[in-house]
Amino acid sequence: MRLKSIKDLEKRRKDAIKAKEKVRNTVLVCCGTGCLAGGSAAVAEEFRKKLSERGIDMDVELRVKTTGCHGFCERGPIVTFVPSGILYQKVKPKHVDEIIEKTIIGGDVIRKLVYRDPTDKKKYVEQYSEIPFYKHQTRIALRNIGQLDPASLDDYLARDGFKGLAKALSMKPGEIVDEVERSGLRGRGGGGFPTARKWRSAIEAVGGKKYIICNGDEGDPGAFMDRSIMEGDPFDVLEGMMIGAYAIGSDEGYIYVRQEYPLAVKHLRKAIDACREAGLLGENILGSGLNFDITIARGGGAFVCGESSALMMSVAGKVGEPRAKYIHSTERGLYDLPTVLNNVETWVDIPIIIEKGGDWLAQYGNEKSKGTKAFALVGRVNNTGLVEVPMGITLRELIFNIGGGIQKGRRFKGVQTGGPSGGCIPAELLDLPVDFDHLTEQGSMMGSGGMIVMDERTCMVDIARYFLNFLLEESCGKCVPCREGLKQLKILYDRIVEGFGTMEDLERIEWLSGDVQIGSLCALGKSAPNPVLSTIRFFRDEYEEHIHDKRCRTGVCKALTKLVIEDTCIGCGKCIPVCPTDAIAGELKKLHVLDREKCIVCGSCVEICPVDCIKPEPAKVAEEVPS
């Protein structure tokens, strides 16, 4: 049915809510990318099959719903139950019969499937809302993910979908921008530019046609916030763009999605088709006179295309290279016409800001960083996954309260924020507020929201080298400081990790990093030295150890490492079969021996050892510096 007015929209919403309330119980099966990889689609199908065999009415008694990512990716496949609030983790098809018999019919909880506290294995938590990972979050951008079917327009309407659009269409464009300004919303894609200011610039720009773009490229290693939103809540993205289009006077929009995000593209296409069919996209939307449609543009996976001007070049079918920053996209963006580009998370904040008012969002966060921010919390932390917290929360709260602390009780060493262009924050700054300004002050950045936690086994020299190499490979090569500067930095790092580094090399790294920052054309080059300079600033002793002592204390840099099995070995034998060179020998319950001549320092034995008794010690390397 085509919706011709706001009245039609509200009628369909009431029908959707009524149909939802008709169902007594719902089983929510996470079918985000992570859980799908773990077999959640088979779990959902098994539920439907077994319930049908038992003659259970799935329109009234129990509905099985596939949702987007619940966020607790490491524990997937995730299954939750409404209204009981029980959460089961690592669910397999073989568990379905038992779940139906004991939980759905019998009302009992299956202890082996509920969450267990990693720091207290005797502590079980049955309720979704009481699991620390969820309990300490404030979900706004992620409010719908895991709760609705991403392919269902009615499901979205039943959760107040398009209420923001309906309200916006009764407002003047300037009033919409005023509300966004009151909210204090800053771009969630990394730069933190005030959203309202960007929109106002586009409104005032001369150029006739104007464009709206959603940046769904998200190229940071380990980041998947935007991906999860596009997969799990695509209608929200579209609604935000519609409101933005009405505010600036645009009739055409694009969503730029990475080629590696096929599920996001699938769900966005379904949502766009459903909106067109319902009259929420196209001509005269809801009888308001707004004409607006959206096209999906596929990116080829180039990291540099996350930069706004390079992205617009790619959308236009040209090579994705950045332009000089004095050319503002709001004046000359896509096809040299005024363009507003925001990332996925920014767009999904717009509908709820208009629905509830800017002051509502501004109550979260702190003075200069309002609202909440979604993060991909990954690395050496117990609870990895997708989280959303108020701006200003400390790193300690995020990593230890929500993340559950460091794996195996090891010592926290640092956290990389802001993706490959961000910096590494050390343990002494654990109480640093997470917001745009405090992170920047410490040589890091918010970025799109990637957060990689590191423990005592992480080599900070190698971490900087890894991100440097990533950015070198992803540089478009247009400007010399980035193209050649990063290459020279990589050569200097290779010398250090191979045992040939000097203190003069460390000085060269520092001054060359400054030149790259000053001379590069776009944010990729300007921020590329962040991991370099931040690790030198906070972990300089490790650099000096690599240079003076020819030693990598963590055993990561192979040329500077020889492994030894300490006398705390319990003789469990787990290290023997994983060694690819048969370098370890020993009897059960007796001290094992490692043959250094055979050992290639692959680290397999270190990873599997349950008592951390395999440690690095200084290795002898060449004394002469190669030419």
Residue, then its C-alpha position, 0 to 999 in steps of 0.5 A: m500500500r502506497l502511503k500518501s500522507i502522514k495520516d496513512l503512515e500513522k495508520r500503518r504504524k498502528d497496524a504494525i504495532k497491533a500485529k506485533e502485540k498479537v504475538r505472545n513470545t518472540v525468539l530473536v536470532c542474531c543474523g549479523t555477519g559474525c553470527l552468520a559465520g557461526g551458523s546462526a542461519a541454520v539455528a533460525e531455520e531449525f527453530r522454524k522447522k521444530l516449532s512447525e513440527r510441534g504445531i506451534d502457531m508462529d503467528v500468535e504463540l511464538r515468532v522466530k525473527t532474524t535480526g542484525c548484530h546484537g554486538f556481542c560477536e565473540r559469543g555468537p550465535i546469539v539467541t534472545f527471548v522476548p519478553s523473558g529477556i533470557l540470552y543464550q550464547k554459542v547456540k548450535p542447531k543441536h541445541v534447538d530441541e532442548i531450548i524448545e522443550k526446556t525454555i520455551i515450553g518448560g520455562d527453565v533456563i539452560r545453564k550451559l548456554v547462558y553468559r558466564d563472567p570471564t573473571d568468575k566462572k561460577k557466576y552465570v548471568e541469564q538476563y540480557s539486560e544484566i550482562p555487563f557488556y550490555k548493562h553499561q551501554t547507552r544505545i541510541a545509534l544502535r537502538n534498533i539493532g538486534q531488536l527488529d527484522p532489518a528487511s521489515l518496514d512494519d517492524y521498523l514502524a512498530r519501533d517508532g520508525f519514520k516518526g522523525l521524518a513525519k515531524a520534520l515534514s511539519m517543520k521548516p528546513g531551518e528549524i530542523v538544522d536548529e534542532v540538530e545544532r542544539s543536539g551538539l551532534r558532531g560527525r561520527g566518521g572521524g573528523g568530528f565536524p559540527t553537523a549543523r554547521k555543515w548543513r547550513s553551509a550547503i543550504e547557503a551554497v549556490g549551485g542549484k542541485k544538491y546531493i546527500i551522501c552517506n559514507g558507509d566505507e569504514g575502512d579501519p581494520g577491526a571496525f564494523m560499527d557502520r557495517s552492523i548498522m547498515e545490516g541491522d537497521p537500514f531503514d534508520v539510515l534512509e530516514g536520516m538521509m530523507i530528513g537531511a534532504y528535506a533540510i538542505g533541499s536535495d532530491e538525490g542521495y547516495i550510500y557509498v558501501r564497501q565491496e566487502y559488505p555484501l549483506a549491508v548492500k542486500h539489506l539496504r536494497k531491500a529497504i530502499d525497494a520497500c520505501r519506494e513501494a510504500g511512497l517513502l522514497g520517490e516523488n511527493i513523499l507523504g504528500s509533502g512535496l519532497n522528492f528524494d531518492i537514493t542510489i547505492a554506490r559500491g566502493g572497491g575497498a580503497f581505504v583512501c575513499g573513506e576521505s570525503s573528496a576521494l569518496m565523491m570522486s569514486v561515486a562519480g566514476k573517477v579515480g578515488e583521489p582527494r582534492a585540496k582542502y580549500i575546496h569545500s564539499t558543501e560548495r563543490g562536492l559531487y559533480d562539483l555541486p553542493t554536497v552534504l556527506n555524513n557517515v552512517e552513525t551520524w545519519v541514524d542519530i538524526p531521526i531520534i534527534i528530530e523526534k525527541g528534540g536536540d536537547w534530549l541528545a545533548q543530555y548525554g556526553n560532555e560539554k564539547s562532545k555530545g551524545t553517544k559513540a559506537f565502538a568496535l571493541v576488539g583485541r586482547v579484551n574478554n568481551t569483544g564486540l560492538v558497544e555504544v557509550p556516552m561521550g566522556i566515558t573513561l577508557r577504564e570503564l569501557i575496557f574493564n566494565i563493558g569489555g570485562g578486562i584483559q584476557k587471561g588476567r594479563r596486564f593492560k598495556g595500551v589501546q589503539t583508538g581511531g583506526p590505523s590513523g589513530g594513536c596508542i594510549p598507554a595504561e597510565l592514561l586509562d582514566l582518560p575521557v573518551d571524546f573528540d578533544h581528549l583523545t586528540e590532545q594525547g596524539s590519538m583521535m576518535g576516528s570512526g570508532g575502532m578500539i584495539v586493546m593490547d596486553e603485555r605481549t604486544c610489541m609497540v614498535d611492531i604495532a606502529r610498523y603494522f599500521l604504517n605498512f597498512l597506510l603505505e599500501e592504502s595511500c593513493g600516491k597522489c602527493v609526494p609527502c605521503r607516497e614517499g614519506l611513508k615508504q621511508l618511514k617503513i624502511l627505518y622501522d624495518r631496520i629497527v625490528e631486524g636489529f640494525g636500528t640506531m638512535e639516529d634512525l629514531e630521530r629521523i623517524e620523528w622529524l620525517s613524521g612531522d614533515v609527512q603531517i605538514g605536507s600531505l594533501c589529505a587526512l590519510g597522510k596527515s594522520a598516518p604518523n599518529p601511531v608512530l609518534s604516539t608509540i615513541r612518546f609513550f613507549r620510547d623504552e621499547y624502541e631503545e631496547h630494540i636499538h641498544d639491547k637488540r631485544c624485543r621483550t614481547g618476542v614479536c620481532k623474530a630477528l630479536t627473539k629467542l624463546v626459552i621454556e621456563d621451569t614453571c612448565i607443567g608438562c601438559g604437552k599442548c605446545i608439542p603438536v602445534c610446533p611446525t618445526d618439531a622444536i619442542a620435546g618432553e614427557l607429560k608432567k615433566l619440564h619440556v625442552l625447546d631446540r633453539e636451532k629448529c625454532i622459527v619463533c612463530g609464536s604458536c607455542v606461546e599462544i597455546c601455553p596455559v601457564d605462560c612459561i614460554k618466554p622470549e630472551p635476548a637473541k644475537v643478531a648481526e652487529e654491522v649495519p647493512s648497506 
